[in-house]
Amino acid sequence: MSFTIAIQVSTEATYRVELSSKDAKAIGKDYVDPGEKWTDEAEMALQTAFESVEGEITELLIESLPKRMGIEVELKPLELKLDHDLNSISAEVNSVEVQQ
């Protein structure tokens, strides 16, 4: 008789990047309404720009998961293997927040 143990995990983390004014404007310029000033629209423009990369971030998170993890349970060394079915893995961006 054998047993298969499945351990479902969730992780929450925050990634940050600090942008110079020049880089921020270069990234967000296409998201500023015509006739509006960058200074008035900067936060919303940057939020929209970074929300547009949600799919890329999600893919990177899934790809970067460790495929194997060595653990010890009651002094018994074991190797946990990530399920190979990538459809069973979920990752998501919960929010994008811009601070000045």
N, CA, C and O atoms as CSV, one atom per row, in Angstrom:
chain,resi,resn,atom,element,x,y,z
A,1,MET,N,N,0.858,-1.165,0.000
A,1,MET,CA,C,0.000,0.000,0.000
A,1,MET,C,C,0.912,1.238,0.000
A,1,MET,O,O,1.913,1.282,0.715
A,2,SER,N,N,0.550,2.236,-0.809
A,2,SER,CA,C,1.313,3.482,-0.827
A,2,SER,C,C,0.368,4.663,-0.659
A,2,SER,O,O,-0.843,4.541,-0.842
A,3,PHE,N,N,0.933,5.787,-0.315
A,3,PHE,CA,C,0.150,7.004,-0.080
A,3,PHE,C,C,0.757,8.148,-0.875
A,3,PHE,O,O,1.974,8.227,-1.039
A,4,THR,N,N,-0.082,9.015,-1.358
A,4,THR,CA,C,0.368,10.242,-1.992
A,4,THR,C,C,-0.155,11.401,-1.163
A,4,THR,O,O,-1.358,11.514,-0.924
A,5,ILE,N,N,0.743,12.248,-0.732
A,5,ILE,CA,C,0.379,13.404,0.076
A,5,ILE,C,C,0.466,14.639,-0.808
A,5,ILE,O,O,1.489,14.869,-1.452
A,6,ALA,N,N,-0.589,15.427,-0.846
A,6,ALA,CA,C,-0.602,16.684,-1.595
A,6,ALA,C,C,-0.646,17.836,-0.590
A,6,ALA,O,O,-1.492,17.860,0.304
A,7,ILE,N,N,0.262,18.775,-0.747
A,7,ILE,CA,C,0.328,19.937,0.148
A,7,ILE,C,C,0.099,21.182,-0.699
A,7,ILE,O,O,0.934,21.540,-1.529
A,8,GLN,N,N,-1.021,21.827,-0.489
A,8,GLN,CA,C,-1.322,23.050,-1.229
A,8,GLN,C,C,-0.776,24.235,-0.452
A,8,GLN,O,O,-0.985,24.337,0.757
A,9,VAL,N,N,-0.078,25.132,-1.139
A,9,VAL,CA,C,0.530,26.290,-0.474
A,9,VAL,C,C,0.065,27.584,-1.128
A,9,VAL,O,O,-0.266,27.617,-2.313
A,10,SER,N,N,0.047,28.634,-0.340
A,10,SER,CA,C,-0.219,29.984,-0.835
A,10,SER,C,C,0.868,30.895,-0.286
A,10,SER,O,O,1.303,30.742,0.855
A,11,THR,N,N,1.291,31.823,-1.089
A,11,THR,CA,C,2.317,32.770,-0.678
A,11,THR,C,C,1.858,34.160,-1.060
A,11,THR,O,O,1.289,34.363,-2.132
A,12,GLU,N,N,2.104,35.102,-0.193
A,12,GLU,CA,C,1.800,36.498,-0.506
A,12,GLU,C,C,3.079,37.303,-0.335
A,12,GLU,O,O,3.763,37.188,0.682
A,13,ALA,N,N,3.394,38.110,-1.322
A,13,ALA,CA,C,4.613,38.906,-1.281
A,13,ALA,C,C,4.380,40.217,-2.010
A,13,ALA,O,O,3.430,40.350,-2.782
A,14,THR,N,N,5.245,41.175,-1.762
A,14,THR,CA,C,5.184,42.458,-2.457
A,14,THR,C,C,6.527,42.708,-3.123
A,14,THR,O,O,7.569,42.665,-2.470
A,15,TYR,N,N,6.498,42.965,-4.398
A,15,TYR,CA,C,7.688,43.370,-5.142
A,15,TYR,C,C,7.613,44.874,-5.335
A,15,TYR,O,O,6.540,45.409,-5.612
A,16,ARG,N,N,8.746,45.568,-5.192
A,16,ARG,CA,C,8.775,47.025,-5.350
A,16,ARG,C,C,9.881,47.420,-6.313
A,16,ARG,O,O,10.895,46.735,-6.443
A,17,VAL,N,N,9.662,48.521,-6.971
A,17,VAL,CA,C,10.698,49.142,-7.799
A,17,VAL,C,C,10.601,50.644,-7.583
A,17,VAL,O,O,9.503,51.200,-7.541
A,18,GLU,N,N,11.730,51.291,-7.449
A,18,GLU,CA,C,11.748,52.743,-7.311
A,18,GLU,C,C,12.185,53.326,-8.647
A,18,GLU,O,O,13.235,52.963,-9.178
A,19,LEU,N,N,11.379,54.224,-9.182
A,19,LEU,CA,C,11.641,54.814,-10.491
A,19,LEU,C,C,12.061,56.268,-10.353
A,19,LEU,O,O,11.526,57.007,-9.527
A,20,SER,N,N,13.010,56.661,-11.157
A,20,SER,CA,C,13.333,58.084,-11.243
A,20,SER,C,C,12.181,58.774,-11.971
A,20,SER,O,O,11.382,58.112,-12.633
A,21,SER,N,N,12.092,60.063,-11.856
A,21,SER,CA,C,11.035,60.810,-12.558
A,21,SER,C,C,11.124,60.579,-14.060
A,21,SER,O,O,10.106,60.446,-14.739
A,22,LYS,N,N,12.345,60.533,-14.570
A,22,LYS,CA,C,12.552,60.336,-16.009
A,22,LYS,C,C,12.028,58.965,-16.444
A,22,LYS,O,O,11.318,58.863,-17.444
A,23,ASP,N,N,12.374,57.913,-15.697
A,23,ASP,CA,C,11.913,56.566,-16.048
A,23,ASP,C,C,10.399,56.433,-15.882
A,23,ASP,O,O,9.732,55.808,-16.706
A,24,ALA,N,N,9.866,57.019,-14.821
A,24,ALA,CA,C,8.422,56.965,-14.589
A,24,ALA,C,C,7.668,57.598,-15.748
A,24,ALA,O,O,6.668,57.059,-16.221
A,25,LYS,N,N,8.151,58.729,-16.192
A,25,LYS,CA,C,7.485,59.433,-17.296
A,25,LYS,C,C,7.605,58.634,-18.596
A,25,LYS,O,O,6.659,58.584,-19.383
A,26,ALA,N,N,8.754,58.017,-18.822
A,26,ALA,CA,C,8.940,57.206,-20.029
A,26,ALA,C,C,7.981,56.019,-20.041
A,26,ALA,O,O,7.443,55.667,-21.091
A,27,ILE,N,N,7.765,55.405,-18.888
A,27,ILE,CA,C,6.869,54.249,-18.789
A,27,ILE,C,C,5.411,54.662,-18.895
A,27,ILE,O,O,4.622,53.980,-19.550
A,28,GLY,N,N,5.040,55.770,-18.259
A,28,GLY,CA,C,3.636,56.140,-18.164
A,28,GLY,C,C,3.125,57.114,-19.194
A,28,GLY,O,O,1.926,57.393,-19.227
A,29,LYS,N,N,3.995,57.646,-20.042
A,29,LYS,CA,C,3.579,58.721,-20.958
A,29,LYS,C,C,2.420,58.344,-21.877
A,29,LYS,O,O,1.577,59.187,-22.187
A,30,ASP,N,N,2.370,57.092,-22.314
A,30,ASP,CA,C,1.302,56.675,-23.233
A,30,ASP,C,C,-0.049,56.529,-22.545
A,30,ASP,O,O,-1.064,56.340,-23.215
A,31,TYR,N,N,-0.075,56.613,-21.229
A,31,TYR,CA,C,-1.317,56.441,-20.468
A,31,TYR,C,C,-1.870,57.769,-19.942
A,31,TYR,O,O,-2.828,57.783,-19.170
A,32,VAL,N,N,-1.265,58.877,-20.362
A,32,VAL,CA,C,-1.730,60.204,-19.954
A,32,VAL,C,C,-2.696,60.719,-21.015
A,32,VAL,O,O,-2.392,60.704,-22.208
A,33,ASP,N,N,-3.857,61.172,-20.567
A,33,ASP,CA,C,-4.857,61.699,-21.498
A,33,ASP,C,C,-4.315,62.919,-22.230
A,33,ASP,O,O,-3.619,63.741,-21.633
A,34,PRO,N,N,-4.627,63.046,-23.522
A,34,PRO,CA,C,-4.193,64.216,-24.277
A,34,PRO,C,C,-4.714,65.500,-23.616
A,34,PRO,O,O,-5.862,65.568,-23.177
A,35,GLY,N,N,-3.868,66.485,-23.558
A,35,GLY,CA,C,-4.257,67.752,-22.955
A,35,GLY,C,C,-4.083,67.801,-21.447
A,35,GLY,O,O,-4.261,68.860,-20.844
A,36,GLU,N,N,-3.740,66.687,-20.826
A,36,GLU,CA,C,-3.536,66.645,-19.376
A,36,GLU,C,C,-2.047,66.731,-19.059
A,36,GLU,O,O,-1.203,66.363,-19.877
A,37,LYS,N,N,-1.741,67.214,-17.877
A,37,LYS,CA,C,-0.348,67.317,-17.443
A,37,LYS,C,C,0.106,65.989,-16.839
A,37,LYS,O,O,-0.662,65.288,-16.180
A,38,TRP,N,N,1.369,65.668,-17.082
A,38,TRP,CA,C,1.955,64.461,-16.509
A,38,TRP,C,C,1.830,64.465,-14.995
A,38,TRP,O,O,1.492,63.443,-14.398
A,39,THR,N,N,2.099,65.600,-14.369
A,39,THR,CA,C,2.071,65.657,-12.903
A,39,THR,C,C,0.685,65.348,-12.339
A,39,THR,O,O,0.572,64.810,-11.238
A,40,ASP,N,N,-0.363,65.681,-13.080
A,40,ASP,CA,C,-1.731,65.409,-12.614
A,40,ASP,C,C,-2.152,63.953,-12.834
A,40,ASP,O,O,-3.018,63.441,-12.125
A,41,GLU,N,N,-1.549,63.302,-13.798
A,41,GLU,CA,C,-1.980,61.958,-14.196
A,41,GLU,C,C,-0.941,60.874,-13.901
A,41,GLU,O,O,-1.170,59.705,-14.210
A,42,ALA,N,N,0.187,61.241,-13.312
A,42,ALA,CA,C,1.311,60.308,-13.158
A,42,ALA,C,C,0.931,59.028,-12.416
A,42,ALA,O,O,1.216,57.931,-12.897
A,43,GLU,N,N,0.300,59.151,-11.264
A,43,GLU,CA,C,-0.010,57.958,-10.475
A,43,GLU,C,C,-0.945,57.009,-11.213
A,43,GLU,O,O,-0.710,55.801,-11.235
A,44,MET,N,N,-1.986,57.536,-11.808
A,44,MET,CA,C,-2.936,56.691,-12.535
A,44,MET,C,C,-2.278,56.091,-13.779
A,44,MET,O,O,-2.528,54.933,-14.114
A,45,ALA,N,N,-1.445,56.865,-14.459
A,45,ALA,CA,C,-0.758,56.358,-15.650
A,45,ALA,C,C,0.180,55.215,-15.294
A,45,ALA,O,O,0.222,54.205,-15.997
A,46,LEU,N,N,0.924,55.360,-14.221
A,46,LEU,CA,C,1.845,54.303,-13.802
A,46,LEU,C,C,1.097,53.062,-13.329
A,46,LEU,O,O,1.517,51.939,-13.607
A,47,GLN,N,N,0.010,53.257,-12.626
A,47,GLN,CA,C,-0.792,52.122,-12.181
A,47,GLN,C,C,-1.295,51.337,-13.387
A,47,GLN,O,O,-1.221,50.108,-13.406
A,48,THR,N,N,-1.803,52.037,-14.383
A,48,THR,CA,C,-2.312,51.380,-15.588
A,48,THR,C,C,-1.189,50.658,-16.324
A,48,THR,O,O,-1.379,49.536,-16.793
A,49,ALA,N,N,-0.024,51.290,-16.428
A,49,ALA,CA,C,1.112,50.675,-17.115
A,49,ALA,C,C,1.534,49.386,-16.426
A,49,ALA,O,O,1.785,48.382,-17.093
A,50,PHE,N,N,1.613,49.400,-15.107
A,50,PHE,CA,C,2.060,48.205,-14.392
A,50,PHE,C,C,0.975,47.134,-14.331
A,50,PHE,O,O,1.296,45.948,-14.263
A,51,GLU,N,N,-0.275,47.513,-14.354
A,51,GLU,CA,C,-1.349,46.512,-14.422
A,51,GLU,C,C,-1.302,45.773,-15.751
A,51,GLU,O,O,-1.738,44.625,-15.842
A,52,SER,N,N,-0.775,46.425,-16.783
A,52,SER,CA,C,-0.721,45.795,-18.106
A,52,SER,C,C,0.282,44.648,-18.172
A,52,SER,O,O,0.240,43.860,-19.117
A,53,VAL,N,N,1.184,44.532,-17.196
A,53,VAL,CA,C,2.172,43.448,-17.204
A,53,VAL,C,C,1.791,42.314,-16.245
A,53,VAL,O,O,2.617,41.456,-15.933
A,54,GLU,N,N,0.556,42.318,-15.788
A,54,GLU,CA,C,0.096,41.296,-14.842
A,54,GLU,C,C,0.314,39.882,-15.381
A,54,GLU,O,O,0.770,39.007,-14.645
A,55,GLY,N,N,-0.004,39.651,-16.645
A,55,GLY,CA,C,0.159,38.328,-17.233
A,55,GLY,C,C,1.619,37.887,-17.240
A,55,GLY,O,O,1.919,36.725,-16.965
A,56,GLU,N,N,2.511,38.794,-17.548
A,56,GLU,CA,C,3.944,38.473,-17.560
A,56,GLU,C,C,4.445,38.130,-16.157
A,56,GLU,O,O,5.222,37.193,-15.976
A,57,ILE,N,N,3.991,38.897,-15.175
A,57,ILE,CA,C,4.385,38.632,-13.789
A,57,ILE,C,C,3.866,37.267,-13.351
A,57,ILE,O,O,4.592,36.499,-12.719
A,58,THR,N,N,2.630,36.967,-13.679
A,58,THR,CA,C,2.036,35.684,-13.327
A,58,THR,C,C,2.838,34.532,-13.933
A,58,THR,O,O,3.123,33.551,-13.247
A,59,GLU,N,N,3.200,34.642,-15.196
A,59,GLU,CA,C,3.996,33.597,-15.844
A,59,GLU,C,C,5.350,33.433,-15.168
A,59,GLU,O,O,5.799,32.309,-14.942
A,60,LEU,N,N,6.003,34.546,-14.845
A,60,LEU,CA,C,7.306,34.479,-14.181
A,60,LEU,C,C,7.201,33.822,-12.810
A,60,LEU,O,O,8.074,33.045,-12.427
A,61,LEU,N,N,6.142,34.128,-12.073
A,61,LEU,CA,C,5.948,33.502,-10.767
A,61,LEU,C,C,5.798,31.994,-10.897
A,61,LEU,O,O,6.409,31.238,-10.142
A,62,ILE,N,N,4.995,31.561,-11.843
A,62,ILE,CA,C,4.784,30.131,-12.038
A,62,ILE,C,C,6.077,29.442,-12.475
A,62,ILE,O,O,6.410,28.367,-11.977
A,63,GLU,N,N,6.805,30.064,-13.408
A,63,GLU,CA,C,8.052,29.478,-13.900
A,63,GLU,C,C,9.131,29.408,-12.816
A,63,GLU,O,O,9.994,28.531,-12.856
A,64,SER,N,N,9.085,30.321,-11.857
A,64,SER,CA,C,10.157,30.380,-10.860
A,64,SER,C,C,9.901,29.500,-9.631
A,64,SER,O,O,10.750,29.425,-8.742
A,65,LEU,N,N,8.763,28.847,-9.571
A,65,LEU,CA,C,8.498,27.951,-8.446
A,65,LEU,C,C,9.524,26.821,-8.430
A,65,LEU,O,O,9.862,26.279,-9.483
A,66,PRO,N,N,10.023,26.459,-7.246
A,66,PRO,CA,C,10.957,25.329,-7.201
A,66,PRO,C,C,10.245,24.048,-7.631
A,66,PRO,O,O,9.129,23.769,-7.192
A,67,LYS,N,N,10.895,23.285,-8.482
A,67,LYS,CA,C,10.300,22.037,-8.978
A,67,LYS,C,C,10.394,20.926,-7.938
A,67,LYS,O,O,9.595,19.990,-7.947
A,68,ARG,N,N,11.375,21.033,-7.042
A,68,ARG,CA,C,11.569,20.039,-5.987
A,68,ARG,C,C,12.002,20.755,-4.709
A,68,ARG,O,O,12.719,21.754,-4.757
A,69,MET,N,N,11.560,20.234,-3.575
A,69,MET,CA,C,11.967,20.771,-2.279
A,69,MET,C,C,12.283,19.608,-1.349
A,69,MET,O,O,11.479,18.690,-1.189
A,70,GLY,N,N,13.450,19.657,-0.747
A,70,GLY,CA,C,13.807,18.640,0.231
A,70,GLY,C,C,13.310,19.038,1.611
A,70,GLY,O,O,13.560,20.154,2.067
A,71,ILE,N,N,12.613,18.138,2.270
A,71,ILE,CA,C,12.107,18.392,3.618
A,71,ILE,C,C,12.410,17.177,4.490
A,71,ILE,O,O,12.821,16.125,4.000
A,72,GLU,N,N,12.203,17.345,5.762
A,72,GLU,CA,C,12.353,16.231,6.682
A,72,GLU,C,C,11.098,16.159,7.541
A,72,GLU,O,O,10.707,17.147,8.162
A,73,VAL,N,N,10.475,14.998,7.574
A,73,VAL,CA,C,9.278,14.777,8.378
A,73,VAL,C,C,9.598,13.669,9.372
A,73,VAL,O,O,9.877,12.532,8.991
A,74,GLU,N,N,9.553,14.021,10.649
A,74,GLU,CA,C,9.844,13.042,11.704
A,74,GLU,C,C,11.152,12.291,11.435
A,74,GLU,O,O,11.226,11.065,11.520
A,75,LEU,N,N,12.173,13.077,11.109
A,75,LEU,CA,C,13.523,12.579,10.843
A,75,LEU,C,C,13.653,11.770,9.552
A,75,LEU,O,O,14.704,11.182,9.297
A,76,LYS,N,N,12.620,11.735,8.755
A,76,LYS,CA,C,12.648,11.022,7.474
A,76,LYS,C,C,12.822,12.049,6.353
A,76,LYS,O,O,11.911,12.840,6.106
A,77,PRO,N,N,13.980,12.054,5.667
A,77,PRO,CA,C,14.170,13.000,4.562
A,77,PRO,C,C,13.275,12.626,3.376
A,77,PRO,O,O,13.205,11.464,2.974
A,78,LEU,N,N,12.608,13.615,2.838
A,78,LEU,CA,C,11.704,13.420,1.696
A,78,LEU,C,C,11.943,14.512,0.669
A,78,LEU,O,O,12.498,15.569,0.971
A,79,GLU,N,N,11.515,14.234,-0.538
A,79,GLU,CA,C,11.592,15.231,-1.597
A,79,GLU,C,C,10.189,15.485,-2.130
A,79,GLU,O,O,9.546,14.591,-2.679
A,80,LEU,N,N,9.725,16.719,-1.959
A,80,LEU,CA,C,8.431,17.108,-2.521
A,80,LEU,C,C,8.651,17.494,-3.971
A,80,LEU,O,O,9.592,18.220,-4.291
A,81,LYS,N,N,7.788,17.014,-4.843
A,81,LYS,CA,C,7.883,17.325,-6.270
A,81,LYS,C,C,6.662,18.138,-6.675
A,81,LYS,O,O,5.530,17.784,-6.348
A,82,LEU,N,N,6.901,19.212,-7.376
A,82,LEU,CA,C,5.816,20.053,-7.876
A,82,LEU,C,C,5.028,19.273,-8.918
A,82,LEU,O,O,5.615,18.626,-9.787
A,83,ASP,N,N,3.699,19.330,-8.837
A,83,ASP,CA,C,2.874,18.693,-9.867
A,83,ASP,C,C,3.280,19.230,-11.229
A,83,ASP,O,O,3.506,20.430,-11.389
A,84,HIS,N,N,3.371,18.350,-12.196
A,84,HIS,CA,C,3.810,18.765,-13.530
A,84,HIS,C,C,2.703,19.431,-14.334
A,84,HIS,O,O,2.976,20.046,-15.364
A,85,ASP,N,N,1.486,19.321,-13.889
A,85,ASP,CA,C,0.360,19.920,-14.602
A,85,ASP,C,C,0.341,21.415,-14.313
A,85,ASP,O,O,-0.157,21.840,-13.271
A,86,LEU,N,N,0.883,22.218,-15.235
A,86,LEU,CA,C,0.951,23.663,-15.020
A,86,LEU,C,C,-0.422,24.305,-14.915
A,86,LEU,O,O,-0.552,25.407,-14.380
A,87,ASN,N,N,-1.450,23.628,-15.420
A,87,ASN,CA,C,-2.801,24.164,-15.296
A,87,ASN,C,C,-3.293,24.131,-13.854
A,87,ASN,O,O,-4.248,24.824,-13.501
A,88,SER,N,N,-2.640,23.325,-13.023
A,88,SER,CA,C,-3.061,23.236,-11.627
A,88,SER,C,C,-2.391,24.301,-10.757
A,88,SER,O,O,-2.697,24.414,-9.570
A,89,ILE,N,N,-1.483,25.079,-11.339
A,89,ILE,CA,C,-0.776,26.109,-10.579
A,89,ILE,C,C,-1.462,27.447,-10.815
A,89,ILE,O,O,-1.770,27.810,-11.950
A,90,SER,N,N,-1.693,28.169,-9.733
A,90,SER,CA,C,-2.291,29.489,-9.897
A,90,SER,C,C,-1.374,30.531,-9.261
A,90,SER,O,O,-0.749,30.290,-8.228
A,91,ALA,N,N,-1.314,31.663,-9.887
A,91,ALA,CA,C,-0.584,32.814,-9.365
A,91,ALA,C,C,-1.347,34.031,-9.857
A,91,ALA,O,O,-1.899,34.023,-10.958
A,92,GLU,N,N,-1.377,35.048,-9.062
A,92,GLU,CA,C,-2.109,36.241,-9.483
A,92,GLU,C,C,-1.498,37.484,-8.840
A,92,GLU,O,O,-0.878,37.427,-7.778
A,93,VAL,N,N,-1.695,38.586,-9.513
A,93,VAL,CA,C,-1.307,39.887,-8.975
A,93,VAL,C,C,-2.539,40.444,-8.286
A,93,VAL,O,O,-3.574,40.640,-8.923
A,94,ASN,N,N,-2.434,40.699,-6.987
A,94,ASN,CA,C,-3.598,41.159,-6.234
A,94,ASN,C,C,-3.867,42.647,-6.405
A,94,ASN,O,O,-5.025,43.062,-6.459
A,95,SER,N,N,-2.830,43.443,-6.489
A,95,SER,CA,C,-3.044,44.876,-6.629
A,95,SER,C,C,-1.769,45.554,-7.110
A,95,SER,O,O,-0.674,45.004,-6.991
A,96,VAL,N,N,-1.925,46.744,-7.650
A,96,VAL,CA,C,-0.810,47.605,-8.022
A,96,VAL,C,C,-1.043,48.924,-7.321
A,96,VAL,O,O,-2.099,49.537,-7.477
A,97,GLU,N,N,-0.072,49.363,-6.554
A,97,GLU,CA,C,-0.197,50.606,-5.795
A,97,GLU,C,C,0.958,51.522,-6.142
A,97,GLU,O,O,2.118,51.110,-6.115
A,98,VAL,N,N,0.643,52.761,-6.468
A,98,VAL,CA,C,1.675,53.744,-6.818
A,98,VAL,C,C,1.770,54.752,-5.692
A,98,VAL,O,O,0.762,55.308,-5.255
A,99,GLN,N,N,2.984,54.984,-5.224
A,99,GLN,CA,C,3.231,55.974,-4.168
A,99,GLN,C,C,4.239,56.981,-4.678
A,99,GLN,O,O,5.177,56.639,-5.399
A,100,GLN,N,N,4.035,58.207,-4.299
A,100,GLN,CA,C,4.968,59.251,-4.703
A,100,GLN,C,C,5.793,59.678,-3.547
A,100,GLN,O,O,6.645,60.556,-3.688
